[in-house]
Amino acid sequence: MERGSSMSEPFNDLEQVQLLLQSAEHMVGQATMSMNPQQLQEAAEALALAKATYEQMASQETDQNSFMLSQAKEIVTRCESQISEALKA
């Protein structure tokens, strides 16, 4: 039984990365539309958490999760660019 739970851990980690990125992406979109300074700060913090979780997972990249991790990297990059541009305005 222990083997089964350890086999599910990478899926749970991938799922956590995906959920954090989806949440951060939504927050970035809302914040950049409103240009509310507090929302922008909260979105940047959510993105930082999602990025840190992604980077931790990326350090354990395998053939099974490489596609999802490459998609996650694109989302992180896009959101960072959006937040950066919004904070400059």
N, CA, C and O of each residue as an XYZ file, in Angstrom:
356
protein
N       0.823     -1.193      0.000
C       0.000      0.000      0.000
C       0.867      1.258      0.000
O       0.498      2.265     -0.603
N       1.997      1.205      0.662
C       2.899      2.344      0.681
C       3.373      2.685     -0.732
O       3.537      3.856     -1.075
N       3.587      1.666     -1.534
C       4.037      1.898     -2.904
C       3.008      2.699     -3.684
O       3.368      3.605     -4.435
N       1.733      2.375     -3.514
C       0.675      3.091     -4.228
C       0.616      4.558     -3.857
O       0.429      5.411     -4.725
N       0.773      4.860     -2.581
C       0.700      6.259     -2.183
C       1.902      7.048     -2.702
O       1.756      8.216     -3.062
N       3.082      6.436     -2.749
C       4.222      7.166     -3.286
C       4.105      7.328     -4.800
O       4.615      8.298     -5.362
N       3.448      6.401     -5.450
C       3.251      6.539     -6.890
C       2.287      7.686     -7.198
O       2.387      8.300     -8.260
N       1.365      7.979     -6.298
C       0.406      9.044     -6.566
C       0.974     10.418     -6.222
O       0.415     11.426     -6.654
N       2.053     10.493     -5.468
C       2.602     11.779     -5.078
C       2.981     12.666     -6.261
O       2.628     13.845     -6.245
N       3.677     12.173     -7.285
C       3.986     13.057     -8.406
C       2.728     13.621     -9.065
O       2.711     14.778     -9.485
N       1.684     12.811     -9.156
C       0.444     13.321     -9.735
C      -0.100     14.435     -8.868
O      -0.531     15.466     -9.384
N      -0.088     14.246     -7.556
C      -0.590     15.271     -6.662
C       0.250     16.541     -6.764
O      -0.292     17.646     -6.726
N       1.556     16.393     -6.892
C       2.419     17.559     -7.059
C       2.116     18.271     -8.371
O       2.036     19.499     -8.410
N       1.949     17.509     -9.435
C       1.603     18.105    -10.727
C       0.258     18.797    -10.661
O       0.084     19.895    -11.189
N      -0.689     18.148    -10.010
C      -2.015     18.737     -9.873
C      -1.938     20.033     -9.069
O      -2.605     21.011     -9.406
N      -1.135     20.048     -8.016
C      -0.980     21.251     -7.205
C      -0.376     22.388     -8.038
O      -0.843     23.524     -7.959
N       0.639     22.095     -8.821
C       1.236     23.104     -9.694
C       0.181     23.644    -10.646
O       0.053     24.856    -10.821
N      -0.565     22.752    -11.251
C      -1.586     23.160    -12.216
C      -2.645     24.045    -11.554
O      -3.027     25.071    -12.117
N      -3.115     23.669    -10.384
C      -4.130     24.462     -9.694
C      -3.590     25.820     -9.264
O      -4.277     26.833     -9.399
N      -2.375     25.846     -8.752
C      -1.766     27.126     -8.363
C      -1.587     28.040     -9.567
O      -1.825     29.245     -9.479
N      -1.169     27.469    -10.686
C      -0.993     28.283    -11.894
C      -2.314     28.783    -12.437
O      -2.405     29.929    -12.877
N      -3.336     27.952    -12.414
C      -4.653     28.395    -12.877
C      -5.166     29.545    -12.022
O      -5.697     30.529    -12.537
N      -5.002     29.407    -10.722
C      -5.437     30.460     -9.807
C      -4.646     31.750    -10.037
O      -5.228     32.831    -10.130
N      -3.336     31.632    -10.127
C      -2.491     32.807    -10.348
C      -2.814     33.461    -11.690
O      -2.877     34.686    -11.787
N      -3.018     32.648    -12.714
C      -3.337     33.181    -14.039
C      -4.636     33.975    -13.994
O      -4.734     35.051    -14.584
N      -5.627     33.445    -13.297
C      -6.910     34.147    -13.157
C      -6.716     35.464    -12.390
O      -7.239     36.506    -12.788
N      -5.963     35.403    -11.295
C      -5.727     36.608    -10.496
C      -4.966     37.668    -11.290
O      -5.263     38.858    -11.184
N      -4.000     37.243    -12.074
C      -3.242     38.179    -12.905
C      -4.173     38.839    -13.922
O      -4.115     40.051    -14.132
N      -5.023     38.041    -14.544
C      -5.972     38.592    -15.511
C      -6.899     39.617    -14.887
O      -7.105     40.696    -15.444
N      -7.454     39.285    -13.740
C      -8.355     40.212    -13.046
C      -7.619     41.482    -12.623
O      -8.123     42.591    -12.799
N      -6.435     41.307    -12.070
C      -5.672     42.454    -11.576
C      -5.237     43.381    -12.699
O      -5.269     44.602    -12.545
N      -4.832     42.811    -13.826
C      -4.379     43.662    -14.928
C      -5.544     44.356    -15.618
O      -5.364     45.397    -16.250
N      -6.725     43.790    -15.499
C      -7.903     44.486    -16.047
C      -8.320     45.635    -15.129
O      -8.680     46.711    -15.605
N      -8.273     45.410    -13.830
C      -8.713     46.439    -12.887
C      -7.631     47.480    -12.612
O      -7.930     48.641    -12.333
N      -6.368     47.051    -12.695
C      -5.207     47.881    -12.376
C      -5.248     48.375    -10.925
O      -4.677     49.415    -10.596
N      -5.923     47.626    -10.079
C      -5.985     47.928     -8.660
C      -4.649     47.526     -8.041
O      -4.241     46.371     -8.166
N      -3.956     48.458     -7.375
C      -2.633     48.138     -6.822
C      -2.636     46.942     -5.864
O      -1.717     46.123     -5.898
N      -3.650     46.836     -5.020
C      -3.702     45.720     -4.079
C      -3.905     44.399     -4.828
O      -3.277     43.394     -4.495
N      -4.771     44.399     -5.828
C      -4.978     43.180     -6.617
C      -3.714     42.804     -7.379
O      -3.384     41.623     -7.490
N      -3.012     43.787     -7.899
C      -1.760     43.514     -8.608
C      -0.738     42.884     -7.666
O      -0.042     41.940     -8.040
N      -0.649     43.410     -6.442
C       0.292     42.860     -5.462
C      -0.094     41.429     -5.095
O       0.767     40.552     -5.029
N      -1.379     41.191     -4.858
C      -1.840     39.850     -4.504
C      -1.620     38.867     -5.656
O      -1.262     37.710     -5.431
N      -1.834     39.331     -6.885
C      -1.599     38.478     -8.052
C      -0.110     38.154     -8.186
O       0.257     37.024     -8.508
N       0.735     39.139     -7.942
C       2.182     38.905     -8.011
C       2.611     37.889     -6.954
O       3.458     37.036     -7.220
N       2.030     37.977     -5.756
C       2.347     37.021     -4.693
C       1.860     35.614     -5.052
O       2.567     34.633     -4.820
N       0.660     35.516     -5.615
C       0.128     34.215     -6.028
C       1.001     33.616     -7.126
O       1.266     32.414     -7.134
N       1.440     34.456     -8.042
C       2.301     33.990     -9.123
C       3.653     33.535     -8.579
O       4.204     32.537     -9.044
N       4.186     34.253     -7.606
C       5.467     33.857     -7.002
C       5.357     32.489     -6.339
O       6.266     31.666     -6.451
N       4.250     32.247     -5.650
C       4.031     30.943     -5.021
C       3.908     29.852     -6.081
O       4.510     28.785     -5.956
N       3.132     30.121     -7.116
C       2.959     29.138     -8.188
C       4.292     28.860     -8.880
O       4.600     27.713     -9.203
N       5.079     29.909     -9.106
C       6.380     29.742     -9.770
C       7.326     28.920     -8.900
O       8.025     28.042     -9.405
N       7.353     29.194     -7.601
C       8.223     28.443     -6.699
C       7.841     26.968     -6.680
O       8.709     26.096     -6.672
N       6.551     26.696     -6.672
C       6.073     25.310     -6.686
C       6.420     24.652     -8.013
O       6.845     23.498     -8.048
N       6.238     25.389     -9.105
C       6.609     24.881    -10.432
C       8.104     24.565    -10.489
O       8.498     23.504    -10.974
N       8.932     25.483     -9.995
C      10.383     25.269    -10.063
C      10.805     24.058     -9.242
O      11.713     23.324     -9.632
N      10.155     23.851     -8.121
C      10.451     22.676     -7.309
C      10.096     21.410     -8.085
O      10.855     20.441     -8.077
N       8.955     21.419     -8.747
C       8.515     20.260     -9.521
C       9.406     20.080    -10.759
O       9.701     18.953    -11.156
N       9.827     21.183    -11.358
C      10.667     21.107    -12.558
C      12.015     20.470    -12.246
O      12.631     19.849    -13.112
N      12.469     20.624    -11.014
C      13.740     20.006    -10.643
C      13.627     18.488    -10.583
O      14.638     17.788    -10.520
N      12.392     17.979    -10.603
C      12.139     16.538    -10.573
C      11.512     16.072    -11.891
O      10.772     15.089    -11.919
N      11.812     16.780    -12.971
C      11.203     16.495    -14.266
C      11.492     15.069    -14.730
O      12.601     14.552    -14.589
N      10.459     14.463    -15.283
C      10.571     13.130    -15.869
C       9.931     13.173    -17.256
O       9.344     14.183    -17.644
N      10.046     12.087    -17.987
C       9.382     12.010    -19.285
C       7.871     12.140    -19.129
O       7.193     12.669    -20.010
N       7.350     11.659    -18.013
C       5.902     11.661    -17.789
C       5.353     13.063    -17.533
O       4.205     13.339    -17.880
N       6.140     13.946    -16.938
C       5.598     15.262    -16.607
C       6.225     16.403    -17.411
O       5.901     17.565    -17.167
N       7.102     16.108    -18.351
C       7.815     17.165    -19.065
C       6.888     18.043    -19.902
O       7.109     19.252    -19.981
N       5.862     17.476    -20.525
C       4.945     18.276    -21.339
C       4.180     19.258    -20.465
O       4.072     20.439    -20.795
N       3.645     18.763    -19.338
C       2.902     19.636    -18.445
C       3.802     20.730    -17.882
O       3.373     21.874    -17.738
N       5.034     20.387    -17.566
C       5.956     21.377    -17.028
C       6.325     22.428    -18.072
O       6.524     23.593    -17.728
N       6.417     22.039    -19.325
C       6.704     23.039    -20.363
C       5.522     23.982    -20.537
O       5.709     25.175    -20.774
N       4.313     23.457    -20.422
C       3.122     24.311    -20.478
C       3.096     25.252    -19.273
O       2.763     26.430    -19.404
N       3.446     24.730    -18.112
C       3.465     25.537    -16.893
C       4.472     26.673    -17.032
O       4.200     27.801    -16.621
N       5.626     26.379    -17.608
C       6.645     27.414    -17.798
C       6.125     28.537    -18.692
O       6.399     29.709    -18.436
N       5.384     28.187    -19.727
C       4.801     29.202    -20.616
C       3.813     30.087    -19.864
O       3.787     31.302    -20.061
N       3.003     29.478    -19.005
C       2.030     30.246    -18.223
C       2.750     31.186    -17.271
O       2.386     32.357    -17.161
N       3.762     30.687    -16.586
C       4.536     31.522    -15.658
C       5.142     32.704    -16.404
O       5.036     33.845    -15.954
N       5.767     32.440    -17.520
C       6.416     33.504    -18.306
C       5.400     34.547    -18.759
O       5.642     35.748    -18.641
N       4.275     34.090    -19.273
C       3.233     35.006    -19.757
C       2.689     35.867    -18.605
O       2.536     37.079    -18.752
N       2.402     35.237    -17.469
C       1.865     35.968    -16.323
C       2.882     36.955    -15.757
O       2.521     38.068    -15.374
N       4.142     36.554    -15.703
C       5.178     37.469    -15.232
C       5.261     38.699    -16.126
O       5.420     39.819    -15.639
N       5.157     38.493    -17.410
C       5.190     39.601    -18.349
C       3.995     40.530    -18.143
O       4.144     41.752    -18.143
N       2.814     39.948    -17.969
C       1.607     40.758    -17.756
C       1.728     41.592    -16.482
O       1.436     42.788    -16.488
N       2.156     40.959    -15.394
C       2.290     41.666    -14.122
C       3.344     42.761    -14.233
O       3.138     43.876    -13.754
N       4.446     42.452    -14.852
C       5.534     43.423    -15.012
C       5.051     44.658    -15.761
O       5.301     45.787    -15.338
N       4.360     44.440    -16.870
C       3.845     45.555    -17.664
C       2.817     46.365    -16.892
O       2.807     47.594    -16.965
N       1.949     45.680    -16.151
C       0.915     46.376    -15.381
C       1.531     47.213    -14.276
O       1.065     48.320    -14.006
N       2.575     46.700    -13.630
C       3.208     47.447    -12.547
C       3.976     48.659    -13.067
O       4.190     49.617    -12.324
N       4.390     48.631    -14.322
C       5.086     49.776    -14.917
C       4.121     50.926    -15.206
O       4.505     52.095    -15.181
N       2.871     50.576    -15.479
C       1.873     51.588    -15.879
C       1.503     52.519    -14.749
O       0.681     53.417    -14.933
